Amino acid sequence: MIAYLEGSLLKKESDRILLLVNQVGYEILVPAFVMETIAPRQLGENLALYIYYHQTEHQPKPVLIGFNLEAEREFFQLFITVEAIGPLKAVKALNMSVKEIAKAIESKDANPLKRLNGIGERTAHKIIATLQGKMGKFALIRDLPEKAPEPAVDAADQVIEVLVGQLGHRSSEAKEMVDAAFKRSPDITTPEDLFEEVYRGQVTDEQ
């Protein structure tokens, strides 16, 4: 069973990522509060996650769910013991930090829990009834520091990275395409404009 993965961030979507580990790409679902910490990261950057591995007779396709801290995964395992909250529903529900949710449960405050995606009044009270008294540890989780912003990468580097990493061009070929685009339009400053000029150049060459 997979419990921890560390590798290169290959792709980001709204609720999942693709992590390249030893030349194998793992699709990992992540709750919204985890995605908030991943969103600022650059593709290709190293990332480590604790994994909850879910596979049952009714869910034969393995599902990997990622967390920044081992304690967050432990909280998740408790959270899905609540009646009618399975792993996939829980991933969608957790749009607040574990710390905030744990504090609400311990203080028997259903209002914050009703702000979780897909959690109504009845389920919020079920969560409190099931988990109250077990959340003290998780209410002490330290907020993760915000990641310092990465230095801006110039338009050429960004476009070359996409041409090679996502569109399959060789590095030398991508650099030639970008250099030619700049020769045609030396005032380009954004990756979007550079992509357009690269595309226009390829269309012209094919005609």
C-alpha positions in Angstrom: 0.0 0.0 0.0 1.3 3.5 -0.9 1.6 5.7 2.2 4.1 8.4 1.1 5.3 9.8 -2.3 8.0 12.3 -3.1 8.7 13.4 -6.6 8.4 16.1 -9.3 5.2 18.1 -9.8 4.2 17.3 -13.3 0.6 18.7 -13.6 -1.9 20.6 -11.5 -5.7 20.6 -11.8 -8.4 22.0 -9.5 -8.7 18.9 -7.3 -5.7 16.7 -8.2 -2.1 16.7 -9.3 0.2 14.4 -11.3 3.4 13.5 -9.4 6.3 12.0 -11.2 8.1 9.5 -8.9 10.9 7.3 -10.4 9.6 7.8 -13.9 6.0 6.8 -12.9 3.2 9.4 -12.8 0.8 9.1 -9.9 -2.5 10.9 -10.1 -3.3 12.2 -6.5 -6.5 13.7 -5.4 -6.0 16.6 -2.9 -8.5 18.4 -0.7 -8.9 22.1 -1.3 -6.9 23.1 1.8 -3.9 21.0 0.5 -4.3 22.4 -3.0 -3.9 25.9 -1.5 -0.4 25.0 -0.5 0.4 23.4 -3.8 -1.0 26.0 -6.2 1.9 28.5 -5.8 4.4 25.8 -6.7 6.1 25.6 -10.1 5.8 22.6 -12.4 8.9 20.5 -12.0 9.3 21.4 -8.4 9.9 18.7 -5.8 6.9 17.8 -3.7 6.3 15.2 -0.9 2.8 14.0 0.2 1.5 11.6 2.8 -1.0 9.3 1.0 -4.3 7.8 1.9 -4.8 4.7 -0.3 -8.4 3.8 -1.1 -9.5 0.7 -2.8 -12.5 -1.5 -2.1 -14.7 -4.0 -3.8 -17.1 -1.2 -4.8 -14.2 1.1 -5.7 -11.8 -1.4 -7.4 -9.7 1.4 -9.1 -7.1 2.6 -6.5 -7.5 6.2 -5.4 -4.6 8.2 -3.9 -5.4 11.1 -1.7 -2.6 13.4 -0.6 -1.8 15.5 2.5 1.1 17.7 3.6 1.3 16.3 7.1 0.9 12.8 8.5 -1.5 14.2 11.1 -3.8 15.5 8.3 -4.0 12.0 6.9 -4.7 10.6 10.3 -7.5 13.2 10.7 -8.9 12.2 7.3 -9.0 8.5 8.4 -11.1 9.6 11.4 -13.3 11.9 9.4 -14.4 9.2 7.0 -15.7 7.1 10.0 -18.6 9.5 10.1 -21.7 7.8 8.7 -22.3 8.6 5.0 -18.9 10.3 4.6 -16.7 8.2 2.3 -13.2 9.1 1.1 -14.3 10.7 -2.1 -17.0 12.8 -0.5 -14.5 13.8 2.2 -11.9 15.0 -0.3 -14.5 17.3 -1.8 -15.8 18.5 1.6 -12.5 19.6 3.1 -12.3 23.2 2.0 -11.1 24.4 5.4 -7.9 23.5 7.3 -7.9 20.5 9.6 -7.1 22.8 12.4 -10.3 24.9 11.9 -12.5 21.8 11.5 -11.0 20.1 14.6 -11.7 23.3 16.7 -15.3 23.4 15.5 -15.8 19.8 16.4 -14.3 20.1 19.8 -16.3 23.2 20.6 -19.5 21.5 19.2 -20.0 24.4 16.7 -21.9 23.1 13.7 -21.8 26.4 11.8 -18.3 26.2 10.4 -18.9 22.5 9.5 -21.9 23.5 7.4 -19.5 25.6 5.3 -17.7 22.4 4.2 -18.7 21.4 0.6 -21.7 19.1 0.6 -22.1 19.1 4.4 -25.6 20.1 5.7 -27.0 20.6 9.1 -27.7 16.9 9.8 -24.3 15.7 8.7 -22.6 18.5 10.6 -24.2 17.2 13.8 -23.2 13.7 12.9 -19.6 14.8 12.6 -19.7 16.3 16.0 -21.4 13.3 17.6 -18.9 10.9 16.1 -15.6 12.8 16.5 -16.0 15.2 19.5 -13.4 14.3 22.1 -11.0 13.0 19.5 -9.9 16.2 17.8 -7.7 18.0 20.4 -4.5 16.8 18.8 -5.5 18.1 15.3 -6.6 21.5 16.7 -2.9 22.0 17.5 -1.6 21.5 14.0 0.7 24.4 13.1 -0.3 26.5 10.1 2.1 25.8 7.3 4.1 28.9 6.4 3.2 30.5 3.0 5.7 29.5 0.4 7.9 32.4 -0.8 7.1 33.4 -4.4 9.4 32.0 -7.0 11.4 34.5 -9.0 9.7 35.4 -12.3 10.8 33.3 -15.2 11.0 35.2 -18.5 8.7 34.5 -21.3 11.2 32.6 -23.4 12.0 30.1 -20.7 8.3 29.5 -20.0 7.5 28.9 -23.6 10.5 26.6 -24.2 9.5 24.6 -21.1 6.0 24.0 -22.4 7.2 23.3 -26.0 9.6 20.6 -24.6 7.7 19.3 -21.6 4.1 19.3 -22.9 4.3 19.5 -26.7 7.1 17.1 -27.3 9.7 19.3 -29.1 13.4 18.8 -28.7 15.2 21.5 -26.6 17.2 22.8 -29.5 14.2 22.8 -31.8 12.1 24.8 -29.2 14.9 27.3 -28.7 15.1 27.9 -32.5 11.3 28.4 -32.7 11.5 31.0 -29.9 14.5 32.8 -31.3 12.8 33.0 -34.7 9.7 34.4 -33.0 11.7 37.1 -31.3 13.4 38.0 -34.6 10.0 38.6 -36.2 8.6 40.5 -33.1 11.3 41.7 -30.8 8.9 43.6 -28.6 7.1 40.5 -27.2 7.1 40.5 -23.4 4.5 37.9 -22.3 4.5 34.1 -22.8 1.0 34.3 -24.3 2.2 36.7 -27.1 5.3 34.6 -27.6 3.2 31.4 -28.1 1.1 33.2 -30.7 4.1 34.4 -32.6 5.7 30.9 -32.5 2.4 29.5 -33.8 2.2 32.1 -36.6 5.8 31.2 -37.6 5.0 27.5 -37.8 1.9 28.2 -39.9 3.9 30.4 -42.3 6.7 27.7 -42.6 4.1 25.1 -43.5 2.5 27.2 -46.3 
